[in-house]
Amino acid sequence: MKFIDEAKIHVIAGKGGDGSASFRREKNIPKGGPDGGDGGRGGSVYAVADRNINTLVEFRYTRTFKAQNGENGRGAQCYGKGGEDLVIRVPVGTVFSDLNTGAVVADLAADGQTVCLAQGGRGGLGNLHFKSSTNRAPRQHTLGEPGEEWELALELKVLADVGLLGMPNAGKSTFIRAVSAARPKVADYPFTTLAPNLGVVRVDSERSFVIADIPGLIEGAAEGAGLGHQFLRHLQRTRLLLHLVDISPRWEGGDPVREARAIVEELRKYDQELFDKPRWLVLNKLDMVDEAEREAVVAQFVADYGWEGPVFAISALDGTGCSALTYAVMDYLDTQARPAGDEPPAAPGAEA
């Protein structure tokens, strides 16, 4: 199924039923008085986060969601039936925004979290409510109120503990395959990843974390260049970023230090909060560096880059250093409190 992480929908709550202007009519009771019932309330539109749904693809085909109208009131003090509510199921991590103002309406970050997107209209009053000592035969009644109606934008932000960051072909997909059961596409050309991939990394029987691989970034991504800019939002909920850098022998003119700095600059341009997230440097493709030169190559890169944070040198292809990295990540996450409500979903098809 194609990964869809944006959609636009039109939600319409049900109209309330009209009140009835009715009078009691029975044999031998010529003046039975008013007996008009109230109209039923209109159905509301609700959204529920469901961890079993992975994309917003359903909203590409169905864009209008309308709840049922309430029934009109009737005579003999019969009240109209309320309209049935409409429940829309969305992936965990879906953010609803007003399409016209951009204001966030709801952020469903936990499985089962529910929000009312559009409130149903109230039912009208029957003439029974207008009876008084001076108005024995009221003919007035009120109409049902219209339900709320909104144009909404849906945006899916994947919930993961760790996000992978890097240029195309930095080895992110190979790494996620090496440490989890996820099987993203791997090839020797750029942009093999066209949609975010989730993998569950299980370090032992009781400890695991979710890792997200997004399409590779290129310089200018924050302004829309390349593919990765479409998915930067998926890194916003992560607690740790792993910045993968290819340190294999480069083609003429290649400059991994400049590329690494360019990626970090794209983060800063896109979102300062994302830029400020904890970030570790992971130097990948160690298998392509002569074994006798590995330590010197790593040290030279760190010195040229001016990096002072955690550094790991790995080979995602043959697994060198991957175990030590995943254990370090798990130990770090164990010390960090997860934000309230940010419980990541089980990654589809990515069992440990």
Residue frames relative to the residue before (quaternion, step in Angstrom):
aa qw qx qy qz dx dy dz
M 1.0000 0.0000 0.0000 0.0000 0.00 0.00 0.00
K 0.4877 -0.6687 0.4767 0.2962 3.57 -0.92 0.87
F 0.4175 -0.6994 0.5215 0.2544 3.55 -1.00 0.87
I 0.0151 -0.7840 0.6195 -0.0361 3.57 -0.69 1.13
D 0.0274 -0.8397 0.5424 -0.0024 3.60 -0.64 1.04
E 0.7218 0.3098 -0.2568 0.5631 3.58 1.24 0.37
A 0.1175 0.7814 -0.6071 0.0835 3.56 -1.09 0.67
K 0.2318 -0.7374 0.6144 0.1581 3.54 -1.33 0.30
I 0.0144 -0.8134 0.5810 -0.0256 3.57 -0.86 0.94
H 0.2986 -0.7085 0.6138 0.1792 3.52 -1.38 0.38
V 0.0609 -0.8090 0.5845 0.0100 3.61 -0.53 1.14
I 0.0569 -0.7905 0.6095 -0.0200 3.55 -0.95 0.98
A 0.2766 -0.7495 0.5787 0.1638 3.57 -0.67 1.07
G 0.6019 -0.5988 0.4004 0.3447 3.55 -1.20 0.52
K 0.4771 -0.6451 0.5205 0.2922 3.55 -1.20 0.62
G 0.4807 -0.6516 0.4988 0.3091 3.54 -1.08 0.68
G 0.5218 -0.6433 0.4589 0.3213 3.58 -1.09 0.67
D 0.5272 -0.6363 0.4626 0.3213 3.57 -1.17 0.58
G 0.4815 -0.6320 0.5162 0.3197 3.55 -1.16 0.59
S 0.4167 -0.7202 0.5066 0.2258 3.57 -1.20 0.56
A 0.2152 -0.7287 0.6339 0.1442 3.55 -1.15 0.76
S 0.2223 0.7939 -0.5174 0.2293 3.54 0.16 1.31
F 0.1961 -0.7667 0.5996 0.1189 3.55 -1.26 0.53
R 0.5488 -0.6244 0.4524 0.3228 3.52 -1.10 0.75
R 0.0294 -0.8000 0.5987 -0.0259 3.56 -0.75 1.08
E 0.2406 0.7561 -0.5773 0.1928 3.57 -0.37 1.21
K 0.6185 -0.5559 0.4106 0.3739 3.50 -1.18 0.62
N 0.8381 0.1546 -0.1670 0.4958 3.53 -1.02 0.97
I 0.6722 0.3739 -0.3138 0.5566 3.59 1.28 0.30
P 0.1244 -0.8577 0.4945 0.0651 3.60 0.36 1.21
K 0.7873 0.2043 -0.1163 0.5700 3.60 1.06 -0.60
G 0.0171 -0.8629 0.5044 -0.0274 3.52 0.47 1.27
G 0.4736 -0.6960 0.4307 0.3252 3.54 1.23 -0.31
P 0.6780 -0.5096 0.3447 0.4022 3.58 -1.28 0.22
D 0.0303 0.8054 -0.5915 0.0228 3.58 -1.03 0.76
G 0.3249 0.7701 -0.4915 0.2447 3.58 1.15 0.60
G 0.3269 -0.7701 0.5224 0.1647 3.58 -0.84 1.02
D 0.5944 -0.5758 0.4387 0.3504 3.55 -1.31 0.29
G 0.5045 -0.6209 0.5028 0.3275 3.55 -1.25 0.41
G 0.5227 -0.6403 0.4630 0.3202 3.56 -1.15 0.55
R 0.5541 -0.6040 0.4482 0.3566 3.57 -1.14 0.53
G 0.5025 -0.6378 0.4876 0.3207 3.55 -1.19 0.51
G 0.5505 -0.6136 0.4496 0.3440 3.56 -1.14 0.56
S 0.3516 -0.7230 0.5589 0.2031 3.57 -1.16 0.66
V 0.3698 -0.6966 0.5654 0.2416 3.55 -1.30 0.34
Y 0.0709 -0.8052 0.5887 -0.0077 3.56 -0.71 1.14
A 0.2098 -0.7338 0.6273 0.1549 3.55 -1.28 0.48
V 0.0911 -0.7888 0.6075 0.0178 3.56 -0.98 0.92
A 0.3776 -0.7155 0.5421 0.2270 3.56 -0.92 0.92
D 0.0479 -0.8041 0.5916 -0.0326 3.56 -0.80 1.08
R 0.3702 -0.7671 0.4838 0.2014 3.58 -0.51 1.17
N 0.6141 0.5554 -0.3516 0.4367 3.61 1.21 -0.20
I 0.6401 0.4622 -0.3268 0.5195 3.59 1.30 -0.03
N 0.2459 -0.8335 0.4877 0.0837 3.56 -0.79 1.04
T 0.8046 0.1494 -0.0654 0.5710 3.60 1.09 -0.58
L 0.5078 -0.6294 0.4974 0.3141 3.55 -1.37 0.08
V 0.2527 0.8269 -0.4805 0.1467 3.57 1.25 0.36
E 0.6077 0.5798 -0.3620 0.4043 3.61 1.03 -0.71
F 0.6808 0.5000 -0.2888 0.4507 3.57 1.10 -0.65
R 0.5194 0.5984 -0.4301 0.4327 3.57 1.27 0.11
Y 0.7436 0.3928 -0.2051 0.5008 3.58 1.16 -0.54
T 0.7534 0.2070 -0.1335 0.6097 3.58 1.16 -0.60
R 0.0337 -0.8540 0.5184 -0.0294 3.56 -0.38 1.21
T 0.7167 0.3709 -0.2487 0.5356 3.60 1.19 -0.29
F 0.0413 -0.7949 0.6047 -0.0271 3.55 -0.81 1.07
K 0.0089 0.8240 -0.5606 0.0813 3.55 -0.48 1.26
A 0.3326 -0.7349 0.5606 0.1870 3.54 -0.83 1.02
Q 0.6244 -0.5761 0.3914 0.3537 3.55 -1.26 0.43
N 0.4695 -0.6559 0.5147 0.2906 3.56 -1.13 0.72
G 0.4991 -0.6211 0.5032 0.3346 3.55 -1.24 0.43
E 0.5038 -0.6452 0.4778 0.3189 3.58 -1.15 0.56
N 0.5440 -0.6049 0.4699 0.3426 3.55 -1.20 0.53
G 0.5299 -0.6060 0.4799 0.3489 3.54 -1.20 0.50
R 0.2178 -0.7737 0.5827 0.1204 3.60 -1.24 0.40
G 0.6730 -0.4839 0.3695 0.4200 3.52 -1.32 0.08
A 0.7408 0.3852 -0.3170 0.4499 3.53 -1.40 0.05
Q 0.5811 -0.6291 0.3449 0.3842 3.55 1.17 0.77
C 0.3570 0.7276 -0.5014 0.3030 3.56 1.09 0.76
Y 0.2754 -0.7680 0.5615 0.1378 3.54 -0.69 1.10
G 0.5034 -0.6527 0.4726 0.3119 3.57 -1.06 0.73
K 0.5211 -0.6371 0.4712 0.3170 3.55 -1.14 0.65
G 0.4780 -0.6702 0.4880 0.2902 3.57 -1.01 0.80
G 0.5227 -0.6379 0.4661 0.3203 3.56 -1.09 0.69
E 0.5094 -0.6455 0.4694 0.3218 3.58 -1.11 0.66
D 0.4744 -0.6587 0.5088 0.2868 3.53 -1.07 0.81
L 0.2928 -0.7258 0.5935 0.1875 3.55 -1.22 0.55
V 0.1427 -0.7954 0.5869 0.0506 3.57 -0.80 1.04
I 0.1538 -0.7740 0.6114 0.0587 3.56 -0.80 1.09
R 0.2133 -0.7804 0.5770 0.1122 3.57 -0.77 1.02
V 0.0330 -0.8065 0.5888 -0.0421 3.56 -0.82 1.07
P 0.6156 -0.5437 0.3987 0.4080 3.61 -1.20 0.30
V 0.5557 -0.5515 0.4901 0.3834 3.55 -1.23 0.46
G 0.7341 0.3731 -0.2908 0.4872 3.56 -0.87 0.97
T 0.4902 0.6651 -0.4305 0.3633 3.59 1.28 0.14
V 0.1622 -0.7692 0.6145 0.0666 3.55 -0.96 0.97
F 0.2005 -0.7688 0.6002 0.0924 3.57 -0.89 1.03
S 0.0053 -0.7936 0.6080 -0.0218 3.57 -0.89 0.96
D 0.5311 -0.5918 0.4976 0.3465 3.54 -1.22 0.60
L 0.4390 -0.7347 0.4539 0.2480 3.57 -0.63 1.14
N 0.6937 0.4854 -0.2785 0.4534 3.60 1.09 -0.60
T 0.7958 0.2970 -0.1462 0.5071 3.59 0.93 -0.87
G 0.4252 -0.7083 0.4633 0.3208 3.57 1.19 -0.48
A 0.4669 0.6877 -0.4436 0.3352 3.61 1.24 -0.07
V 0.4553 -0.6822 0.5028 0.2729 3.57 -0.98 0.87
V 0.2695 -0.7754 0.5581 0.1211 3.56 -0.77 1.11
A 0.7902 -0.1229 0.1230 0.5877 3.57 0.96 -0.87
D 0.1273 -0.7564 0.6380 0.0679 3.53 -1.23 0.64
L 0.1177 -0.8264 0.5497 0.0304 3.57 -0.19 1.30
A 0.0162 0.8579 -0.5076 0.0779 3.53 0.08 1.35
A 0.7409 0.3348 -0.2159 0.5407 3.62 1.23 0.04
D 0.5768 -0.6005 0.4329 0.3454 3.55 -1.08 0.76
G 0.8063 0.2502 -0.2068 0.4945 3.56 -0.85 1.00
Q 0.4695 0.6714 -0.4532 0.3512 3.59 1.23 -0.14
T 0.1327 -0.8144 0.5649 0.0085 3.56 -0.87 1.03
V 0.0019 0.7844 -0.6201 0.0128 3.54 -1.09 0.74
C 0.3930 -0.6868 0.5569 0.2524 3.56 -1.15 0.68
L 0.2480 -0.7938 0.5421 0.1201 3.57 -0.62 1.15
A 0.7958 0.0059 0.0254 0.6050 3.59 1.06 -0.71
Q 0.3104 -0.7775 0.5265 0.1481 3.55 -0.70 1.14
G 0.4702 -0.6869 0.4839 0.2701 3.55 -0.92 0.93
G 0.5417 -0.6398 0.4430 0.3178 3.56 -1.14 0.63
R 0.5084 -0.6413 0.4789 0.3178 3.56 -1.15 0.58
G 0.5152 -0.6479 0.4680 0.3095 3.54 -1.12 0.66
G 0.5227 -0.6385 0.4652 0.3205 3.55 -1.16 0.59
L 0.4987 -0.6587 0.4817 0.2923 3.57 -1.27 0.39
G 0.4132 -0.6916 0.5385 0.2469 3.54 -1.04 0.81
N 0.6534 -0.5476 0.3431 0.3942 3.59 -1.21 0.36
L 0.4579 0.6779 -0.4491 0.3594 3.57 1.25 -0.16
H 0.6509 0.5423 -0.3122 0.4299 3.60 1.10 -0.74
F 0.7119 0.4778 -0.2534 0.4481 3.58 1.15 -0.53
K 0.4343 0.6953 -0.4597 0.3416 3.58 1.28 0.13
S 0.1004 0.7804 -0.6114 0.0841 3.55 -0.97 0.88
S 0.7017 -0.4594 0.3250 0.4369 3.55 -1.28 0.07
T 0.7355 0.3795 -0.2242 0.5145 3.57 1.16 -0.53
N 0.7402 0.2817 -0.1881 0.5808 3.59 1.26 -0.15
R 0.0743 -0.8569 0.5100 0.0023 3.55 0.30 1.33
A 0.7873 0.2311 -0.1216 0.5585 3.60 1.14 -0.50
P 0.0083 0.8400 -0.5420 0.0255 3.60 0.59 1.10
R 0.2078 -0.7798 0.5793 0.1144 3.54 -0.96 0.85
Q 0.5524 0.6244 -0.4065 0.3738 3.57 1.19 -0.14
H 0.0423 0.7455 -0.6645 0.0302 3.51 -1.23 0.62
T 0.3656 -0.7322 0.5233 0.2373 3.61 -1.17 0.26
L 0.4790 -0.6620 0.5045 0.2788 3.50 -1.24 0.60
G 0.5756 -0.5837 0.4443 0.3614 3.52 -1.21 0.47
E 0.4721 -0.6752 0.4898 0.2853 3.58 -1.12 0.67
P 0.4994 -0.6335 0.4804 0.3443 3.61 -1.06 0.60
G 0.4866 -0.6485 0.4958 0.3113 3.55 -1.17 0.55
E 0.6220 -0.5341 0.4094 0.4002 3.55 -1.25 0.32
E 0.1031 -0.7862 0.6087 0.0277 3.54 -1.14 0.68
W 0.0379 0.8224 -0.5617 0.0819 3.57 -0.73 1.08
E 0.2780 -0.6745 0.6506 0.2108 3.49 -1.33 0.52
L 0.0406 -0.8401 0.5396 -0.0376 3.56 -0.54 1.18
A 0.2705 -0.7137 0.6205 0.1803 3.52 -1.23 0.63
L 0.1919 -0.7727 0.5974 0.0964 3.56 -0.93 0.95
E 0.0138 -0.7839 0.6202 -0.0273 3.54 -0.97 0.91
L 0.2216 -0.7889 0.5626 0.1092 3.56 -0.73 1.06
K 0.0694 -0.7666 0.6381 0.0176 3.53 -0.87 1.06
V 0.3930 -0.7437 0.4944 0.2194 3.55 -0.45 1.26
L 0.3000 -0.7412 0.5751 0.1729 3.57 -1.03 0.85
A 0.2075 0.7579 -0.5911 0.1824 3.55 -0.51 1.20
D 0.5251 -0.6333 0.4662 0.3253 3.56 -1.20 0.49
V 0.8043 0.1608 -0.0266 0.5715 3.54 0.97 -0.95
G 0.1489 -0.7862 0.5946 0.0777 3.56 -1.00 0.85
L 0.3174 -0.7371 0.5670 0.1858 3.57 -1.06 0.81
L 0.1059 -0.7978 0.5935 -0.0132 3.50 -0.88 1.06
G 0.4087 0.7265 -0.4947 0.2459 3.60 -0.95 0.73
M 0.6500 -0.5027 0.4037 0.4022 3.51 -1.37 0.17
P 0.6326 -0.4794 0.4108 0.4486 3.61 -1.23 0.22
N 0.8324 0.1645 -0.1643 0.5030 3.56 -1.02 0.89
A 0.3620 0.7127 -0.5171 0.3061 3.59 1.10 0.66
G 0.5727 -0.6133 0.3673 0.4012 3.58 1.28 -0.23
K 0.3131 0.7792 -0.4965 0.2197 3.59 1.20 0.38
S 0.6759 0.4852 -0.2989 0.4672 3.59 0.89 -0.91
T 0.6304 0.5193 -0.3325 0.4716 3.60 1.02 -0.76
F 0.6465 0.5249 -0.3195 0.4521 3.57 0.99 -0.81
I 0.6854 0.4762 -0.3051 0.4587 3.59 0.83 -0.92
R 0.6108 0.5255 -0.3451 0.4814 3.59 1.15 -0.55
A 0.6694 0.5270 -0.2992 0.4297 3.57 1.03 -0.80
V 0.7887 0.3444 -0.1706 0.4799 3.59 0.98 -0.77
S 0.7708 0.2265 -0.1527 0.5755 3.62 1.25 -0.13
A 0.5870 -0.5752 0.4327 0.3706 3.54 -1.32 -0.07
A 0.4146 0.6901 -0.4867 0.3392 3.59 1.26 0.17
R 0.1661 -0.8069 0.5634 0.0625 3.58 -1.05 0.75
P 0.0122 0.8082 -0.5871 0.0449 3.59 0.42 1.21
K 0.6191 -0.5497 0.4114 0.3812 3.56 -1.25 0.44
V 0.0699 -0.7769 0.6254 0.0178 3.55 -1.02 0.90
A 0.1590 0.7733 -0.5996 0.1314 3.57 -0.88 0.97
D 0.5466 -0.6455 0.4353 0.3083 3.57 -1.28 0.33
Y 0.6314 0.4594 -0.3772 0.4980 3.58 1.03 0.77
P 0.6144 -0.5921 0.3667 0.3708 3.61 -1.12 0.57
F 0.8341 0.2605 -0.1956 0.4451 3.52 -1.42 0.35
T 0.2401 0.7572 -0.5687 0.2135 3.58 0.86 0.90
T 0.6739 0.4217 -0.2867 0.5346 3.60 1.20 -0.47
L 0.0928 -0.8263 0.5556 0.0031 3.56 -0.56 1.19
A 0.7723 0.1531 -0.0991 0.6085 3.59 1.29 -0.14
P 0.6192 -0.5578 0.3877 0.3938 3.60 -1.13 0.54
N 0.1585 -0.7564 0.6277 0.0929 3.55 -1.15 0.72
L 0.1965 -0.7682 0.5984 0.1143 3.56 -1.08 0.78
G 0.0052 -0.7873 0.6165 0.0024 3.54 -1.06 0.76
V 0.3247 -0.7159 0.5822 0.2076 3.57 -1.11 0.69
V 0.1537 -0.7802 0.6031 0.0635 3.56 -0.68 1.13
R 0.0856 -0.8058 0.5858 0.0115 3.58 -0.51 1.20
V 0.2159 -0.8096 0.5362 0.1024 3.57 -0.48 1.20
D 0.7687 -0.0725 0.0017 0.6354 3.57 1.25 -0.41
S 0.7728 -0.3942 0.2284 0.4419 3.58 -1.28 -0.01
E 0.7934 0.3191 -0.1531 0.4952 3.60 1.08 -0.57
R 0.7435 0.3677 -0.2180 0.5142 3.60 1.20 -0.14
S 0.1649 0.7728 -0.5979 0.1345 3.54 -0.90 0.94
F 0.1045 -0.7717 0.6201 0.0949 3.55 -1.28 0.26
V 0.4275 -0.6893 0.5306 0.2461 3.54 -1.31 0.46
I 0.1337 -0.7955 0.5901 0.0324 3.53 -0.90 1.02
A 0.1904 -0.7902 0.5767 0.0822 3.58 -1.00 0.86
D 0.1563 -0.7581 0.6299 0.0645 3.53 -0.98 0.98
I 0.0800 -0.7994 0.5943 0.0360 3.59 -0.64 1.09
P 0.6639 -0.4883 0.3577 0.4391 3.61 -1.17 0.35
G 0.6019 -0.6115 0.3897 0.3346 3.55 -1.07 0.81
L 0.3810 -0.7139 0.5471 0.2141 3.52 -1.16 0.73
I 0.1227 -0.7448 0.6448 0.1200 3.52 -1.30 0.37
E 0.6643 -0.4837 0.3646 0.4379 3.55 -1.23 0.29
G 0.7560 0.3150 -0.2643 0.5092 3.55 -0.86 1.00
A 0.3785 0.7593 -0.4677 0.2481 3.61 1.27 0.06
A 0.6335 0.5522 -0.3414 0.4210 3.59 0.98 -0.79
E 0.6971 0.4249 -0.2640 0.5136 3.58 1.21 -0.50
G 0.6966 -0.4988 0.2699 0.4394 3.59 1.25 0.14
A 0.4849 0.6654 -0.4529 0.3421 3.61 1.19 0.05
G 0.8099 0.2534 -0.1954 0.4916 3.55 -1.12 0.71
L 0.6375 -0.5444 0.4035 0.3666 3.54 -1.29 -0.46
G 0.6252 0.6159 -0.3442 0.3337 3.56 0.97 -0.85
H 0.5730 0.6133 -0.3906 0.3782 3.61 1.09 -0.60
Q 0.6048 0.5757 -0.3531 0.4219 3.58 1.15 -0.60
F 0.7792 0.3492 -0.1523 0.4978 3.57 1.17 -0.57
L 0.3499 0.7503 -0.4983 0.2575 3.61 1.21 0.18
R 0.5670 0.6114 -0.3825 0.3979 3.59 1.11 -0.61
H 0.6366 0.5608 -0.3363 0.4088 3.58 1.10 -0.65
L 0.6316 0.5129 -0.3431 0.4693 3.59 1.24 -0.22
Q 0.5317 0.6834 -0.3935 0.3089 3.59 1.22 -0.36
R 0.7159 0.4302 -0.2646 0.4820 3.61 1.08 -0.54
T 0.5090 0.6580 -0.4273 0.3541 3.60 1.22 -0.15
R 0.4124 -0.7115 0.5161 0.2395 3.54 -1.25 0.48
L 0.7868 0.1171 -0.0588 0.6032 3.57 1.24 -0.34
L 0.1990 -0.7644 0.6024 0.1150 3.57 -1.05 0.81
L 0.1778 -0.7428 0.6361 0.1095 3.55 -1.05 0.85
H 0.1873 -0.7942 0.5740 0.0687 3.55 -0.55 1.21
L 0.1500 -0.8121 0.5616 0.0509 3.56 -0.26 1.31
V 0.0474 -0.7888 0.6127 -0.0167 3.55 -0.93 1.02
D 0.3832 -0.7100 0.5507 0.2139 3.54 -0.96 0.95
I 0.0436 -0.8187 0.5726 0.0059 3.61 -0.53 1.15
S 0.3382 0.7354 -0.5146 0.2829 3.59 1.17 0.44
P 0.6708 -0.4648 0.3573 0.4543 3.63 -1.18 0.31
R 0.3001 -0.8050 0.4942 0.1328 3.54 -0.66 1.14
W 0.5468 -0.5594 0.4976 0.3747 3.50 -1.32 0.37
E 0.6976 -0.4818 0.3174 0.4249 3.57 -1.21 0.41
G 0.7991 0.2606 -0.2163 0.4967 3.55 -0.88 1.02
G 0.5036 0.6583 -0.4291 0.3591 3.62 1.23 -0.13
D 0.0293 -0.7980 0.6017 -0.0186 3.57 -0.99 0.79
P 0.2109 -0.8252 0.5109 0.1164 3.60 0.08 1.26
V 0.6101 0.5510 -0.3647 0.4373 3.61 1.05 -0.61
R 0.6605 0.4965 -0.3051 0.4734 3.58 0.92 -0.89
E 0.6553 0.5132 -0.3131 0.4573 3.58 0.99 -0.85
A 0.6386 0.5259 -0.3272 0.4567 3.58 1.01 -0.83
R 0.6642 0.4908 -0.3022 0.4760 3.57 0.97 -0.82
A 0.6274 0.5499 -0.3365 0.4368 3.57 1.03 -0.77
I 0.6424 0.5232 -0.3259 0.4554 3.59 0.99 -0.82
V 0.6605 0.5017 -0.3050 0.4680 3.58 0.92 -0.90
E 0.6286 0.5288 -0.3325 0.4633 3.58 1.06 -0.72
E 0.6189 0.5330 -0.3450 0.4625 3.60 1.07 -0.68
L 0.6099 0.5376 -0.3480 0.4669 3.59 1.07 -0.69
R 0.6672 0.5125 -0.3042 0.4468 3.55 0.88 -0.96
K 0.6672 0.5010 -0.3003 0.4623 3.59 0.97 -0.84
Y 0.6826 0.5046 -0.2930 0.4400 3.56 0.99 -0.84
D 0.7886 -0.1655 0.1781 0.5648 3.58 0.79 -1.00
Q 0.4142 -0.7322 0.4860 0.2370 3.58 -0.58 1.16
E 0.6343 0.5329 -0.3379 0.4467 3.58 1.00 -0.75
L 0.6384 0.5048 -0.3192 0.4855 3.58 1.06 -0.74
F 0.6303 0.5410 -0.3171 0.4577 3.57 1.04 -0.82
D 0.7092 0.4723 -0.2520 0.4587 3.59 1.04 -0.81
K 0.4613 0.6829 -0.4595 0.3311 3.61 1.20 -0.11
P 0.5974 -0.5443 0.4314 0.4008 3.60 -1.16 0.51
R 0.0207 -0.8143 0.5776 -0.0528 3.57 -0.85 1.00
W 0.1522 -0.7802 0.6032 0.0651 3.54 -0.93 0.99
L 0.3813 -0.7121 0.5462 0.2219 3.54 -1.13 0.69
V 0.0423 -0.7914 0.6097 -0.0148 3.57 -0.77 1.09
L 0.1788 -0.7933 0.5784 0.0646 3.56 -0.47 1.25
N 0.1369 -0.8448 0.5172 0.0029 3.54 -0.36 1.32
K 0.7691 0.3590 -0.3059 0.4312 3.53 -1.46 0.25
L 0.1416 0.8180 -0.5317 0.1676 3.52 1.04 0.92
D 0.5868 0.6037 -0.3610 0.4012 3.57 1.16 -0.59
M 0.6874 0.4774 -0.2809 0.4697 3.59 1.19 -0.45
V 0.6078 0.5054 -0.3505 0.5023 3.55 1.34 0.15
D 0.5513 -0.6100 0.4495 0.3492 3.58 -0.93 0.85
E 0.5540 -0.6645 0.3914 0.3136 3.55 -0.80 1.07
A 0.6687 0.5070 -0.3047 0.4505 3.58 1.00 -0.78
E 0.7299 0.4332 -0.2309 0.4757 3.57 1.17 -0.49
R 0.4304 0.7506 -0.4403 0.2399 3.59 1.22 -0.24
E 0.6767 0.5009 -0.3042 0.4457 3.57 0.79 -1.00
A 0.6764 0.4912 -0.2926 0.4643 3.57 0.95 -0.86
V 0.6379 0.5289 -0.3267 0.4546 3.60 1.01 -0.81
V 0.6557 0.5049 -0.3060 0.4707 3.56 0.95 -0.89
A 0.6709 0.5031 -0.2974 0.4564 3.57 0.87 -0.97
Q 0.6546 0.5184 -0.3140 0.4519 3.59 0.98 -0.83
F 0.6474 0.5172 -0.3232 0.4571 3.57 0.98 -0.85
V 0.6620 0.5108 -0.3080 0.4538 3.58 0.88 -0.96
A 0.6615 0.5056 -0.3054 0.4621 3.57 1.00 -0.84
D 0.6758 0.4894 -0.2959 0.4650 3.59 0.92 -0.90
Y 0.6819 0.4818 -0.2786 0.4746 3.54 1.04 -0.79
G 0.3290 -0.7612 0.4929 0.2635 3.56 1.13 -0.64
W 0.3393 0.7700 -0.4713 0.2643 3.55 1.19 0.61
E 0.1399 -0.8109 0.5664 0.0464 3.56 -0.94 0.93
G 0.5786 0.5970 -0.3738 0.4112 3.59 1.27 -0.02
P 0.7588 -0.3433 0.2689 0.4838 3.58 -1.29 -0.24
V 0.0871 -0.7864 0.6113 0.0149 3.57 -1.03 0.88
F 0.0207 -0.7752 0.6314 -0.0044 3.56 -1.01 0.90
A 0.1790 -0.7572 0.6197 0.1027 3.55 -1.00 0.88
I 0.0613 0.8230 -0.5552 0.1033 3.58 -0.63 1.15
S 0.2019 -0.6897 0.6587 0.2228 3.46 -1.43 -0.02
A 0.3020 -0.7705 0.5346 0.1713 3.56 -0.37 1.22
L 0.6112 0.5841 -0.3483 0.4048 3.59 1.15 -0.60
D 0.8117 0.2053 -0.1175 0.5340 3.60 0.80 -0.90
G 0.5900 -0.6387 0.3395 0.3588 3.60 1.26 0.15
T 0.4039 0.7290 -0.4739 0.2844 3.59 1.23 -0.05
G 0.8545 0.1407 -0.1242 0.4844 3.57 -0.81 1.03
C 0.5092 0.6799 -0.4191 0.3205 3.62 1.20 -0.26
S 0.6483 0.5262 -0.3240 0.4448 3.58 0.95 -0.84
A 0.6550 0.5077 -0.3154 0.4623 3.58 0.92 -0.89
L 0.6434 0.5295 -0.3162 0.4535 3.57 1.03 -0.80
T 0.6914 0.4794 -0.2972 0.4516 3.59 0.81 -0.94
Y 0.6358 0.5084 -0.3372 0.4728 3.60 1.03 -0.69
A 0.6413 0.5144 -0.3265 0.4664 3.59 1.00 -0.77
V 0.6320 0.5226 -0.3264 0.4700 3.58 1.02 -0.80
M 0.6656 0.5074 -0.3072 0.4529 3.58 0.89 -0.94
D 0.6504 0.5095 -0.3187 0.4646 3.58 0.94 -0.86
Y 0.6454 0.5133 -0.3227 0.4645 3.57 1.01 -0.78
L 0.6749 0.4980 -0.3027 0.4526 3.60 0.85 -0.94
D 0.6140 0.5639 -0.3489 0.4282 3.58 1.07 -0.69
T 0.6951 0.4591 -0.2742 0.4804 3.57 1.16 -0.52
Q 0.6728 0.4833 -0.2819 0.4840 3.57 1.29 -0.22
A 0.3764 -0.7198 0.5360 0.2300 3.56 -0.81 0.99
R 0.3961 -0.7006 0.5403 0.2455 3.55 -0.97 0.88
P 0.5300 -0.6234 0.4619 0.3423 3.60 -0.97 0.82
A 0.6022 -0.5838 0.4035 0.3657 3.58 -1.04 0.77
G 0.8192 0.2458 -0.1939 0.4805 3.54 -0.91 0.96
D 0.6375 0.5379 -0.3422 0.4327 3.59 1.20 -0.29
E 0.1770 0.7739 -0.5787 0.1866 3.56 0.49 1.19
P 0.3319 -0.7814 0.4837 0.2127 3.61 -0.40 1.15
P 0.4801 -0.6678 0.4869 0.2942 3.58 -1.11 0.66
A 0.5808 -0.5294 0.4556 0.4181 3.53 -1.24 0.27
A 0.4442 -0.7002 0.4838 0.2799 3.57 -0.83 0.92
P 0.4576 -0.7056 0.4630 0.2801 3.63 -0.70 1.00
G 0.8544 0.0785 -0.0721 0.5086 3.55 -0.80 1.00
A 0.6556 0.5076 -0.3106 0.4647 3.60 1.21 0.23
E 0.1058 0.8172 -0.5552 0.1129 3.52 0.66 1.09
A 0.5505 -0.6284 0.4346 0.3365 3.52 -1.09 0.73
